[in-house]
Amino acid sequence: MSNYIEYKDKIAFHPGYYIKEIVENSGLTQEDFAKRLDTTPKNLSLLIRGEQNLSIDIAMKLSRMMSTSISYWLSLQSTYEALIGEFKSDEELMKEREVFSCIDYKYFRIHYGLPDLPRKKDEQIKRLREFLNVSTLTVFADRDMTVSFRSAGKELTAANIIKANIMVQIAINQTLKIKAPKFNKRKLEDSAKYALTLTKNHDTFYPLIREAFLKAGVVFCILPNFSGSKINGATKKVGDHIMLMVNDRRLNADTFWFTLFHEIGHIMNGDYGISFEKESGQQEETANQYAADSLIPPEEYHKFLLEKKFDEVSIKTFADQIDRDPGIIVGRLQNDGIVGFDDWRMKPLRHKYVVKI
């Protein structure tokens, strides 16, 4: 390590640079000078080579030995560190630009009101960094940065990981702004049962569910889909309460309610993390089963299948019997291969929610 740094037409010297001159002009060996300074030869050698910061103790000893002020020596150290900091900051910015190349800034401008700033990428990076409340965007390149990625496979690209982490970070930041009681599993079970009574309430279900979950210590948020994140939902412990997030990409009745109850299933099992598309593993299967059984009681579904009537009227009748949106039934039948995804007769039964986020 050098005892001086040159960067952008600036130069700053480590205090060791000046100490080396003093030692050489003194006619003493480093060992003898170190004894007079009341430090070890090794410590002095490290200082001279710029491999150790000047301590207040050594600054005090130098000031007394050389009849200078302590602040003089500490100022030399501060100036040196400031130029190193500028160099490292610019170096970090270069890395941030690589991460930023995977991010569509327009998403944040449209949904979160960040300024337009056309062609000013470094300023966009700064605003995004401030919005997400991180020291550098490079932290989002780290898998499991915000929560566990569970069994997500190697098919995730660097861009997928960055966008997934950012979505969860937004949800966490929103959760931190909301005052919530301590998580109560029993109350969440009751809130989940209440949520099931709202599947046909297409216009106002979201604020009702959000309020009910909040009483159980669960902060529920729906975020605008960040294309390329491949997230279905995510959960995380935030202090004494729980963050539960889904995005608005899957807002057909069947997919929305399944995603929501899948995430509730993870919470019930004390399993927090991100749920991605087409994910497998025991944790995902357990959460899937919880969602399936919660949305359609297994015994009732079995009886319905035995009748082998899957036309529009029969599906609507069964949906009324179990008090569910008929789109949930359609989605289950399609998932089980009983009704085709291209069956035009099912179209009137499928409802797409529009949620004001």
Contacts in CASP RR format, 6 or more apart in sequence:
PFRMAT RR
TARGET T0000
AUTHOR 0000-0000-0000
METHOD contacts of the structure
MODEL  1
MSNYIEYKDKIAFHPGYYIKEIVENSGLTQEDFAKRLDTTPKNLSLLIRG
EQNLSIDIAMKLSRMMSTSISYWLSLQSTYEALIGEFKSDEELMKEREVF
SCIDYKYFRIHYGLPDLPRKKDEQIKRLREFLNVSTLTVFADRDMTVSFR
SAGKELTAANIIKANIMVQIAINQTLKIKAPKFNKRKLEDSAKYALTLTK
NHDTFYPLIREAFLKAGVVFCILPNFSGSKINGATKKVGDHIMLMVNDRR
LNADTFWFTLFHEIGHIMNGDYGISFEKESGQQEETANQYAADSLIPPEE
YHKFLLEKKFDEVSIKTFADQIDRDPGIIVGRLQNDGIVGFDDWRMKPLR
HKYVVKI
1 49 0 8 1.000
1 50 0 8 1.000
1 51 0 8 1.000
2 14 0 8 1.000
2 50 0 8 1.000
3 13 0 8 1.000
3 14 0 8 1.000
3 16 0 8 1.000
3 17 0 8 1.000
3 20 0 8 1.000
3 48 0 8 1.000
3 49 0 8 1.000
3 50 0 8 1.000
4 11 0 8 1.000
4 12 0 8 1.000
4 13 0 8 1.000
4 14 0 8 1.000
4 17 0 8 1.000
4 80 0 8 1.000
5 11 0 8 1.000
5 12 0 8 1.000
5 14 0 8 1.000
5 80 0 8 1.000
5 83 0 8 1.000
5 84 0 8 1.000
5 87 0 8 1.000
7 83 0 8 1.000
7 86 0 8 1.000
7 87 0 8 1.000
8 86 0 8 1.000
10 83 0 8 1.000
10 86 0 8 1.000
11 83 0 8 1.000
12 79 0 8 1.000
12 80 0 8 1.000
12 82 0 8 1.000
12 83 0 8 1.000
12 84 0 8 1.000
13 76 0 8 1.000
13 80 0 8 1.000
14 50 0 8 1.000
14 54 0 8 1.000
14 76 0 8 1.000
14 77 0 8 1.000
14 80 0 8 1.000
15 47 0 8 1.000
15 54 0 8 1.000
15 59 0 8 1.000
15 73 0 8 1.000
15 76 0 8 1.000
15 77 0 8 1.000
15 80 0 8 1.000
16 47 0 8 1.000
16 48 0 8 1.000
16 49 0 8 1.000
16 50 0 8 1.000
16 54 0 8 1.000
17 50 0 8 1.000
18 76 0 8 1.000
19 44 0 8 1.000
19 47 0 8 1.000
19 48 0 8 1.000
19 62 0 8 1.000
20 48 0 8 1.000
22 33 0 8 1.000
22 66 0 8 1.000
23 30 0 8 1.000
23 33 0 8 1.000
23 44 0 8 1.000
23 48 0 8 1.000
26 33 0 8 1.000
28 36 0 8 1.000
30 41 0 8 1.000
30 44 0 8 1.000
30 45 0 8 1.000
30 48 0 8 1.000
31 41 0 8 1.000
33 44 0 8 1.000
34 40 0 8 1.000
34 41 0 8 1.000
34 43 0 8 1.000
34 44 0 8 1.000
36 65 0 8 1.000
37 44 0 8 1.000
37 58 0 8 1.000
37 61 0 8 1.000
37 62 0 8 1.000
37 65 0 8 1.000
38 61 0 8 1.000
39 58 0 8 1.000
39 61 0 8 1.000
43 52 0 8 1.000
43 58 0 8 1.000
46 52 0 8 1.000
47 54 0 8 1.000
47 58 0 8 1.000
53 77 0 8 1.000
53 81 0 8 1.000
54 73 0 8 1.000
54 74 0 8 1.000
54 76 0 8 1.000
54 77 0 8 1.000
56 70 0 8 1.000
56 74 0 8 1.000
58 73 0 8 1.000
59 70 0 8 1.000
59 73 0 8 1.000
59 74 0 8 1.000
59 77 0 8 1.000
60 70 0 8 1.000
62 68 0 8 1.000
62 73 0 8 1.000
63 69 0 8 1.000
63 70 0 8 1.000
63 72 0 8 1.000
63 73 0 8 1.000
92 136 0 8 1.000
92 138 0 8 1.000
93 122 0 8 1.000
93 125 0 8 1.000
95 136 0 8 1.000
95 138 0 8 1.000
96 125 0 8 1.000
96 129 0 8 1.000
96 136 0 8 1.000
96 137 0 8 1.000
96 138 0 8 1.000
97 121 0 8 1.000
97 122 0 8 1.000
97 125 0 8 1.000
99 137 0 8 1.000
99 138 0 8 1.000
99 140 0 8 1.000
99 141 0 8 1.000
99 162 0 8 1.000
100 121 0 8 1.000
100 124 0 8 1.000
100 125 0 8 1.000
100 128 0 8 1.000
100 137 0 8 1.000
102 158 0 8 1.000
102 159 0 8 1.000
102 162 0 8 1.000
102 163 0 8 1.000
103 128 0 8 1.000
103 137 0 8 1.000
103 162 0 8 1.000
103 163 0 8 1.000
103 166 0 8 1.000
104 226 0 8 1.000
104 227 0 8 1.000
105 114 0 8 1.000
105 117 0 8 1.000
105 124 0 8 1.000
105 128 0 8 1.000
107 224 0 8 1.000
107 226 0 8 1.000
107 227 0 8 1.000
108 114 0 8 1.000
108 128 0 8 1.000
108 131 0 8 1.000
109 115 0 8 1.000
109 116 0 8 1.000
110 224 0 8 1.000
111 224 0 8 1.000
111 357 0 8 1.000
112 131 0 8 1.000
112 170 0 8 1.000
114 124 0 8 1.000
114 127 0 8 1.000
114 128 0 8 1.000
114 131 0 8 1.000
115 127 0 8 1.000
117 123 0 8 1.000
117 124 0 8 1.000
117 127 0 8 1.000
125 137 0 8 1.000
128 137 0 8 1.000
129 135 0 8 1.000
129 136 0 8 1.000
129 137 0 8 1.000
132 166 0 8 1.000
132 169 0 8 1.000
132 170 0 8 1.000
132 173 0 8 1.000
133 169 0 8 1.000
133 173 0 8 1.000
134 140 0 8 1.000
134 169 0 8 1.000
139 145 0 8 1.000
139 165 0 8 1.000
140 161 0 8 1.000
140 162 0 8 1.000
140 165 0 8 1.000
140 166 0 8 1.000
140 169 0 8 1.000
141 158 0 8 1.000
141 161 0 8 1.000
141 162 0 8 1.000
141 165 0 8 1.000
142 161 0 8 1.000
142 165 0 8 1.000
143 149 0 8 1.000
143 156 0 8 1.000
143 161 0 8 1.000
145 165 0 8 1.000
146 165 0 8 1.000
146 168 0 8 1.000
146 169 0 8 1.000
146 172 0 8 1.000
146 234 0 8 1.000
146 236 0 8 1.000
147 168 0 8 1.000
147 234 0 8 1.000
147 235 0 8 1.000
147 236 0 8 1.000
147 272 0 8 1.000
147 273 0 8 1.000
147 274 0 8 1.000
148 272 0 8 1.000
148 273 0 8 1.000
148 274 0 8 1.000
149 156 0 8 1.000
149 161 0 8 1.000
149 164 0 8 1.000
149 273 0 8 1.000
149 274 0 8 1.000
149 276 0 8 1.000
150 271 0 8 1.000
150 273 0 8 1.000
150 274 0 8 1.000
150 275 0 8 1.000
150 279 0 8 1.000
150 283 0 8 1.000
150 284 0 8 1.000
151 279 0 8 1.000
151 280 0 8 1.000
151 281 0 8 1.000
151 283 0 8 1.000
151 284 0 8 1.000
152 274 0 8 1.000
152 276 0 8 1.000
152 279 0 8 1.000
153 279 0 8 1.000
156 164 0 8 1.000
156 230 0 8 1.000
156 276 0 8 1.000
159 228 0 8 1.000
160 228 0 8 1.000
160 229 0 8 1.000
160 230 0 8 1.000
163 226 0 8 1.000
163 227 0 8 1.000
163 228 0 8 1.000
163 229 0 8 1.000
163 230 0 8 1.000
164 229 0 8 1.000
164 230 0 8 1.000
164 231 0 8 1.000
164 274 0 8 1.000
164 276 0 8 1.000
166 226 0 8 1.000
166 229 0 8 1.000
167 223 0 8 1.000
167 226 0 8 1.000
167 229 0 8 1.000
167 231 0 8 1.000
167 234 0 8 1.000
167 245 0 8 1.000
167 247 0 8 1.000
168 231 0 8 1.000
168 234 0 8 1.000
168 236 0 8 1.000
168 245 0 8 1.000
168 274 0 8 1.000
170 223 0 8 1.000
171 221 0 8 1.000
171 223 0 8 1.000
171 234 0 8 1.000
171 236 0 8 1.000
171 243 0 8 1.000
171 245 0 8 1.000
172 236 0 8 1.000
172 238 0 8 1.000
172 243 0 8 1.000
174 219 0 8 1.000
174 221 0 8 1.000
175 219 0 8 1.000
175 221 0 8 1.000
175 238 0 8 1.000
175 241 0 8 1.000
175 243 0 8 1.000
176 238 0 8 1.000
178 214 0 8 1.000
178 219 0 8 1.000
180 214 0 8 1.000
180 217 0 8 1.000
180 218 0 8 1.000
180 219 0 8 1.000
180 240 0 8 1.000
180 241 0 8 1.000
181 214 0 8 1.000
181 215 0 8 1.000
181 216 0 8 1.000
181 217 0 8 1.000
181 240 0 8 1.000
181 241 0 8 1.000
182 217 0 8 1.000
182 240 0 8 1.000
182 241 0 8 1.000
183 216 0 8 1.000
183 217 0 8 1.000
183 218 0 8 1.000
183 237 0 8 1.000
183 240 0 8 1.000
183 241 0 8 1.000
183 242 0 8 1.000
184 216 0 8 1.000
184 217 0 8 1.000
185 216 0 8 1.000
185 268 0 8 1.000
187 215 0 8 1.000
187 216 0 8 1.000
187 217 0 8 1.000
188 213 0 8 1.000
188 216 0 8 1.000
188 217 0 8 1.000
188 218 0 8 1.000
188 264 0 8 1.000
188 267 0 8 1.000
188 268 0 8 1.000
189 268 0 8 1.000
190 216 0 8 1.000
191 209 0 8 1.000
191 212 0 8 1.000
191 213 0 8 1.000
191 215 0 8 1.000
191 216 0 8 1.000
191 218 0 8 1.000
192 261 0 8 1.000
192 264 0 8 1.000
192 294 0 8 1.000
194 209 0 8 1.000
194 212 0 8 1.000
195 205 0 8 1.000
195 209 0 8 1.000
195 212 0 8 1.000
195 213 0 8 1.000
195 260 0 8 1.000
196 294 0 8 1.000
196 295 0 8 1.000
196 323 0 8 1.000
196 324 0 8 1.000
197 323 0 8 1.000
198 205 0 8 1.000
198 208 0 8 1.000
198 209 0 8 1.000
199 205 0 8 1.000
199 253 0 8 1.000
199 257 0 8 1.000
199 295 0 8 1.000
199 323 0 8 1.000
199 324 0 8 1.000
199 325 0 8 1.000
199 328 0 8 1.000
200 323 0 8 1.000
200 324 0 8 1.000
200 325 0 8 1.000
201 208 0 8 1.000
202 325 0 8 1.000
202 351 0 8 1.000
202 353 0 8 1.000
205 353 0 8 1.000
206 222 0 8 1.000
206 355 0 8 1.000
206 356 0 8 1.000
209 220 0 8 1.000
210 220 0 8 1.000
210 221 0 8 1.000
213 219 0 8 1.000
213 220 0 8 1.000
213 244 0 8 1.000
214 220 0 8 1.000
217 240 0 8 1.000
217 241 0 8 1.000
217 242 0 8 1.000
218 241 0 8 1.000
218 242 0 8 1.000
218 243 0 8 1.000
218 244 0 8 1.000
218 267 0 8 1.000
219 238 0 8 1.000
219 241 0 8 1.000
219 242 0 8 1.000
219 243 0 8 1.000
219 244 0 8 1.000
220 244 0 8 1.000
220 245 0 8 1.000
221 243 0 8 1.000
221 244 0 8 1.000
221 245 0 8 1.000
222 245 0 8 1.000
222 246 0 8 1.000
222 247 0 8 1.000
222 248 0 8 1.000
222 355 0 8 1.000
222 357 0 8 1.000
223 245 0 8 1.000
223 246 0 8 1.000
223 247 0 8 1.000
223 248 0 8 1.000
223 357 0 8 1.000
224 247 0 8 1.000
224 248 0 8 1.000
224 357 0 8 1.000
225 247 0 8 1.000
225 248 0 8 1.000
225 249 0 8 1.000
226 247 0 8 1.000
229 247 0 8 1.000
230 276 0 8 1.000
230 277 0 8 1.000
231 247 0 8 1.000
231 274 0 8 1.000
231 275 0 8 1.000
231 276 0 8 1.000
232 246 0 8 1.000
232 247 0 8 1.000
232 250 0 8 1.000
232 259 0 8 1.000
232 262 0 8 1.000
232 275 0 8 1.000
232 276 0 8 1.000
232 277 0 8 1.000
233 245 0 8 1.000
233 246 0 8 1.000
233 247 0 8 1.000
233 259 0 8 1.000
233 262 0 8 1.000
233 263 0 8 1.000
233 274 0 8 1.000
233 275 0 8 1.000
234 243 0 8 1.000
234 244 0 8 1.000
234 245 0 8 1.000
234 263 0 8 1.000
234 273 0 8 1.000
234 274 0 8 1.000
234 275 0 8 1.000
235 242 0 8 1.000
235 243 0 8 1.000
235 244 0 8 1.000
235 245 0 8 1.000
235 263 0 8 1.000
235 266 0 8 1.000
235 267 0 8 1.000
235 271 0 8 1.000
235 272 0 8 1.000
235 273 0 8 1.000
236 242 0 8 1.000
236 243 0 8 1.000
236 272 0 8 1.000
236 273 0 8 1.000
237 243 0 8 1.000
237 272 0 8 1.000
242 267 0 8 1.000
242 272 0 8 1.000
244 263 0 8 1.000
244 264 0 8 1.000
244 267 0 8 1.000
245 263 0 8 1.000
246 256 0 8 1.000
246 259 0 8 1.000
246 260 0 8 1.000
246 263 0 8 1.000
248 355 0 8 1.000
248 357 0 8 1.000
250 256 0 8 1.000
250 259 0 8 1.000
251 352 0 8 1.000
251 353 0 8 1.000
251 354 0 8 1.000
251 355 0 8 1.000
252 327 0 8 1.000
252 350 0 8 1.000
252 351 0 8 1.000
252 352 0 8 1.000
252 353 0 8 1.000
253 325 0 8 1.000
253 326 0 8 1.000
253 327 0 8 1.000
253 328 0 8 1.000
253 350 0 8 1.000
253 351 0 8 1.000
253 352 0 8 1.000
253 353 0 8 1.000
254 327 0 8 1.000
254 328 0 8 1.000
254 330 0 8 1.000
254 331 0 8 1.000
254 332 0 8 1.000
254 334 0 8 1.000
254 350 0 8 1.000
255 331 0 8 1.000
256 353 0 8 1.000
257 291 0 8 1.000
257 295 0 8 1.000
257 325 0 8 1.000
257 328 0 8 1.000
258 291 0 8 1.000
258 292 0 8 1.000
258 295 0 8 1.000
258 328 0 8 1.000
259 275 0 8 1.000
259 291 0 8 1.000
260 291 0 8 1.000
261 290 0 8 1.000
261 291 0 8 1.000
261 294 0 8 1.000
261 295 0 8 1.000
262 275 0 8 1.000
262 287 0 8 1.000
262 288 0 8 1.000
262 290 0 8 1.000
262 291 0 8 1.000
263 275 0 8 1.000
263 287 0 8 1.000
264 290 0 8 1.000
264 291 0 8 1.000
264 294 0 8 1.000
265 271 0 8 1.000
265 286 0 8 1.000
265 287 0 8 1.000
265 290 0 8 1.000
265 291 0 8 1.000
266 272 0 8 1.000
266 273 0 8 1.000
266 275 0 8 1.000
266 283 0 8 1.000
266 287 0 8 1.000
268 290 0 8 1.000
269 283 0 8 1.000
269 286 0 8 1.000
269 287 0 8 1.000
269 290 0 8 1.000
271 283 0 8 1.000
271 286 0 8 1.000
271 287 0 8 1.000
275 284 0 8 1.000
275 287 0 8 1.000
292 332 0 8 1.000
295 324 0 8 1.000
295 328 0 8 1.000
295 332 0 8 1.000
296 322 0 8 1.000
296 324 0 8 1.000
296 328 0 8 1.000
296 329 0 8 1.000
296 332 0 8 1.000
297 322 0 8 1.000
300 318 0 8 1.000
300 321 0 8 1.000
300 322 0 8 1.000
301 332 0 8 1.000
304 318 0 8 1.000
305 338 0 8 1.000
307 314 0 8 1.000
310 333 0 8 1.000
310 338 0 8 1.000
310 339 0 8 1.000
311 345 0 8 1.000
312 345 0 8 1.000
312 346 0 8 1.000
312 348 0 8 1.000
312 349 0 8 1.000
315 326 0 8 1.000
315 327 0 8 1.000
315 329 0 8 1.000
315 330 0 8 1.000
315 333 0 8 1.000
315 346 0 8 1.000
315 349 0 8 1.000
316 326 0 8 1.000
316 349 0 8 1.000
318 329 0 8 1.000
319 325 0 8 1.000
319 326 0 8 1.000
319 327 0 8 1.000
319 328 0 8 1.000
319 329 0 8 1.000
325 351 0 8 1.000
326 349 0 8 1.000
327 349 0 8 1.000
327 350 0 8 1.000
327 351 0 8 1.000
329 349 0 8 1.000
330 339 0 8 1.000
330 346 0 8 1.000
330 349 0 8 1.000
330 350 0 8 1.000
331 339 0 8 1.000
331 350 0 8 1.000
333 339 0 8 1.000
334 340 0 8 1.000
334 341 0 8 1.000
334 343 0 8 1.000
334 346 0 8 1.000
339 346 0 8 1.000
340 346 0 8 1.000
END
